[in-house]
């Protein structure tokens, strides 16, 4: 028994068309997988650190090569603009202070109106300012492993309000406001609504506010899995490429 086969059309054209379909499929697969890995890494950051870490999350960037045209051997690159931060939380790094010194870790109070950022909304007190003010004092941890570096707390007048004088929370117009000042260096919060006032009064009663934690070393928790995200992307890539090639060659409906 003899079997005969016939190729319709020019074989070189058929092969060339198949190669072009493969090139388009490879570029599509790499582009889609690179984007998915980047988005997964951004999601890892926001899930681990919350909405305040959007800047670190958005520092993940990606690029596909070649930047223009088609290729059967494309490449996708995902990188971060803050590699030291990412590396520390992927490894769970141990950070030690220099011999005889402590790490100064700012608390949530060490920010203008409780907000972190740049300029007027950024951290308002540095260790150097704590020393220069002459008001900072230490309270040891019960464990003896470190200290809480505090500033004395007082109330002041809010911008646009009359001075409160000696009465904390004096009525000013229709609103009662308590402005909390740490060591005369920074405003840490304002009590100007129900519930917030009670919090401000409780802080004033303590007479101090923790500005820094002083520790000889800190062990960062492992919160990120960059290697795992990359490996998952590599496992998905072949199936994604085959599906794209089937579509591009017309063997599968788009």
ABEGO torsion letter per residue (X at the ends): XBBBBBBBEBAAAAAAAAAAAAAAAAAAAAAAAAAAAAAAAAAAAAAAAEAAAAAAAAABBBBBOBABEBBABBBBBBBBABAAAAAAAAAGBBBBBBBGBBBBBBBAABBBGGBBEBEAABBABBAAAAAAAGABBBBBBAAGABBBBBBBBBBBBBBGBBBAEABBGBBBEABBBBBBBBGGABBAEBBABBGAAAAAAAAAAAGBBBABBBBABBBBBBABBAAAAAAAAAAAAAAAAAAAAAAAAGABBX
